[in-house]
Amino acid sequence: MNYLVLLAFLAIVASLGSALYFMMKDGQDGKAKTNNMARALAFRVGFSILLFVCILLAWKLGYIEPTGLPLK
């Protein structure tokens, strides 16, 4: 489970970095901007939602347990 979370987090950071790259590259040459940046940000949102759903599913199936502060 830890590897899945780490892999998803790395995918989120990588897609955010690629969106930054496309934003900087597409704005320099004066041509019309492509949809690369929007696509990279859409993948980032998708990866974030997938990570959230996987964490909820793992909690529901008992793979992970909450370890918050004890209730008084």
C-alpha positions as CSV (number, residue, x, y, z in Angstrom):
1,M,0.0,0.0,0.0
2,N,2.8,2.4,0.8
3,Y,4.3,1.9,-2.7
4,L,0.9,2.7,-4.3
5,V,0.6,5.9,-2.4
6,L,4.2,6.9,-3.2
7,L,3.7,6.1,-6.9
8,A,0.5,8.1,-7.0
9,F,2.2,11.0,-5.2
10,L,5.1,10.9,-7.7
11,A,2.6,10.9,-10.6
12,I,0.9,14.0,-9.2
13,V,4.1,15.9,-8.8
14,A,5.4,14.8,-12.2
15,S,2.2,16.0,-13.9
16,L,2.4,19.3,-12.1
17,G,6.0,19.7,-13.2
18,S,5.1,18.9,-16.8
19,A,2.3,21.4,-16.7
20,L,4.8,24.0,-15.6
21,Y,7.1,23.0,-18.4
22,F,4.4,23.3,-21.0
23,M,3.3,26.7,-19.6
24,M,6.8,28.0,-19.9
25,K,7.5,26.5,-23.3
26,D,4.2,27.4,-25.0
27,G,4.3,31.0,-23.9
28,Q,7.8,31.8,-25.4
29,D,7.4,31.2,-29.1
30,G,4.4,33.4,-29.6
31,K,2.4,30.7,-31.3
32,A,-1.1,29.6,-30.2
33,K,-1.0,27.6,-26.9
34,T,-1.6,24.0,-27.1
35,N,-3.7,21.9,-24.7
36,N,-0.7,20.2,-23.2
37,M,-0.8,22.2,-20.0
38,A,-4.5,21.7,-19.5
39,R,-4.1,18.0,-20.2
40,A,-1.3,17.7,-17.6
41,L,-3.4,19.5,-15.0
42,A,-6.3,17.3,-15.8
43,F,-4.1,14.2,-15.2
44,R,-3.0,15.7,-11.9
45,V,-6.6,16.1,-10.8
46,G,-7.4,12.5,-11.9
47,F,-4.4,11.1,-10.0
48,S,-5.4,13.0,-6.9
49,I,-8.9,11.7,-7.0
50,L,-7.6,8.2,-7.7
51,L,-5.3,8.4,-4.7
52,F,-8.1,9.6,-2.5
53,V,-10.4,6.8,-3.6
54,C,-7.6,4.2,-3.1
55,I,-7.0,5.4,0.4
56,L,-10.7,5.3,1.3
57,L,-10.9,1.8,-0.2
58,A,-7.9,0.6,1.7
59,W,-9.4,2.0,4.9
60,K,-12.7,0.3,4.2
61,L,-11.1,-3.1,3.5
62,G,-8.9,-2.9,6.6
63,Y,-5.5,-2.5,5.0
64,I,-4.9,0.8,6.8
65,E,-6.3,2.0,10.2
66,P,-6.7,5.6,11.4
67,T,-4.3,6.5,14.2
68,G,-5.6,9.9,15.2
69,L,-5.8,11.4,18.6
70,P,-7.8,9.4,21.1
71,L,-11.3,10.7,22.0
72,K,-11.8,12.0,25.5
